[in-house]
């Protein structure tokens, strides 16, 4: 499946369901909890205006949110439906993000994942990312997030 940019009017509720369903598996594994639980249809629609949301399938089987940061294109809320995993959808989205970064003149992709989600670390490494930093959420003494980058 070829990713396409989701633009208004779009079924943002379907994207929200995908994100919240797939991020629900993190509940009880990560601390602090994911912001995905508090995401709204309105926030996704606003993100599509200020950044980009890409999806595959209809209804969406995979999605990502792209946001321009200084010197990097940030890839967030990457989600693939459990029933659609192992089909290359995450790789297709990441390659699309790399194309977008090149088109925007940005040299790298950046993604963050939680320290506890070691399977995500392995996935991002397999997609060409390397760990570049660890950070912590406010109020935490320990690292809670891992930042990965990939040159485009």
C-alpha positions as CSV (number, residue, x, y, z in Angstrom):
1,X,0.0,0.0,0.0
2,X,1.2,3.4,-0.9
3,X,1.0,6.1,1.9
4,X,-0.9,9.2,1.1
5,X,-1.2,12.5,2.9
6,X,-4.5,12.9,4.8
7,X,-6.1,16.2,4.1
8,X,-9.4,17.8,5.3
9,X,-12.0,16.7,4.9
10,X,-10.8,13.4,6.4
11,X,-12.1,10.8,8.8
12,X,-9.8,12.0,11.7
13,X,-11.8,9.8,14.0
14,X,-10.5,6.7,12.2
15,X,-6.9,7.9,12.6
16,X,-7.6,8.6,16.3
17,X,-9.0,5.1,16.8
18,X,-5.9,3.6,15.1
19,X,-3.5,5.6,17.2
20,X,-5.3,5.0,20.5
21,X,-5.9,1.3,19.8
22,X,-2.3,0.6,19.0
23,X,-0.8,2.8,21.7
24,X,-3.1,1.2,24.3
25,X,-0.6,-1.7,24.5
26,X,1.8,0.6,26.2
27,X,-0.6,1.2,29.2
28,X,1.0,-0.1,32.3
29,X,4.4,-0.5,30.5
30,X,5.5,3.2,30.3
31,X,5.6,5.9,32.8
32,X,4.5,8.6,32.4
33,X,1.5,7.5,30.3
34,X,1.4,8.2,26.5
35,X,-0.2,11.5,25.3
36,X,-2.1,9.4,22.8
37,X,-4.7,8.7,25.4
38,X,-5.6,12.4,25.5
39,X,-5.4,13.0,21.7
40,X,-8.6,14.3,20.1
41,X,-10.1,14.5,16.6
42,X,-9.7,18.3,16.8
43,X,-6.0,18.0,17.7
44,X,-5.4,15.7,14.7
45,X,-7.2,18.1,12.4
46,X,-5.1,20.9,13.7
47,X,-1.9,18.8,13.3
48,X,-2.9,18.1,9.7
49,X,-3.0,21.9,9.2
50,X,0.2,22.8,10.9
51,X,2.1,19.7,9.9
52,X,1.3,16.5,7.9
53,X,-0.5,13.3,8.7
54,X,0.1,10.3,6.4
55,X,-1.9,7.1,6.2
56,X,-2.1,3.9,4.4
57,X,-5.3,2.1,3.7
58,X,-9.0,3.2,4.0
59,X,-9.8,3.0,6.8
60,X,-6.3,3.6,7.8
61,X,-4.1,0.6,8.7
62,X,-1.0,2.7,9.5
63,X,-0.3,6.4,10.1
64,X,2.3,8.9,11.1
65,X,2.4,12.6,12.0
66,X,5.2,14.7,10.6
67,X,6.3,18.0,12.2
68,X,9.2,20.3,11.0
69,X,11.7,20.9,13.8
70,X,14.9,22.9,13.5
71,X,17.2,20.8,11.3
72,X,15.0,17.7,11.3
73,X,11.6,16.3,10.3
74,X,10.0,14.8,13.4
75,X,8.0,11.6,12.9
76,X,5.4,11.1,15.6
77,X,2.5,8.8,16.5
78,X,3.7,6.1,14.1
79,X,1.0,3.4,14.4
80,X,0.3,0.2,12.5
81,X,-2.8,-1.9,13.1
82,X,-2.0,-5.2,14.7
83,X,-3.7,-7.0,11.8
84,X,-1.5,-5.3,9.3
85,X,1.9,-5.7,10.8
86,X,4.9,-7.4,9.1
87,X,3.7,-6.0,5.7
88,X,6.2,-3.2,5.4
89,X,3.7,-0.4,6.2
90,X,6.0,1.2,8.8
91,X,8.9,1.1,6.4
92,X,6.8,2.7,3.7
93,X,5.8,5.5,6.0
94,X,9.4,6.1,7.1
95,X,10.6,6.1,3.5
96,X,7.8,8.7,2.8
97,X,9.0,10.7,5.7
98,X,12.6,10.6,4.3
99,X,11.3,11.8,0.9
100,X,9.4,14.7,2.6
101,X,12.5,15.6,4.7
102,X,14.6,15.8,1.5
103,X,12.0,17.8,-0.2
104,X,11.9,20.3,2.7
105,X,15.7,20.5,2.8
106,X,16.0,18.8,6.2
107,X,19.0,16.4,6.7
108,X,17.5,14.0,9.2
109,X,14.4,12.3,10.5
110,X,13.9,12.2,14.2
111,X,11.7,10.0,16.3
112,X,11.3,9.4,20.1
113,X,10.1,6.3,21.8
114,X,10.0,5.4,25.5
115,X,12.9,3.7,27.3
116,X,10.7,0.7,28.2
117,X,9.7,-0.1,24.6
118,X,12.8,-2.0,23.5
119,X,10.9,-3.6,20.6
120,X,10.4,-0.1,19.2
121,X,14.1,0.6,19.6
122,X,14.8,-2.5,17.5
123,X,12.3,-1.5,14.9
124,X,13.8,1.9,14.5
125,X,17.3,0.6,14.3
126,X,16.1,-1.9,11.6
127,X,14.7,1.1,9.7
128,X,18.1,2.9,9.7
129,X,17.8,5.0,12.8
130,X,20.5,5.4,15.5
131,X,20.1,6.4,19.1
132,X,21.3,9.9,19.7
133,X,20.0,11.0,23.1
134,X,18.0,10.1,26.2
135,X,15.8,12.5,28.0
136,X,13.3,12.7,30.8
137,X,9.8,14.0,31.3
138,X,9.4,16.8,33.8
139,X,9.3,15.5,37.3
140,X,11.3,12.3,36.5
141,X,14.8,11.7,37.7
142,X,15.4,8.9,35.2
143,X,15.5,8.9,31.4
144,X,12.0,8.2,30.1
145,X,12.5,8.7,26.3
146,X,15.0,7.7,23.7
147,X,15.6,9.9,20.6
148,X,16.6,8.3,17.4
149,X,17.8,10.0,14.2
150,X,18.3,8.9,10.6
151,X,20.1,10.8,7.9
152,X,18.1,11.2,4.7
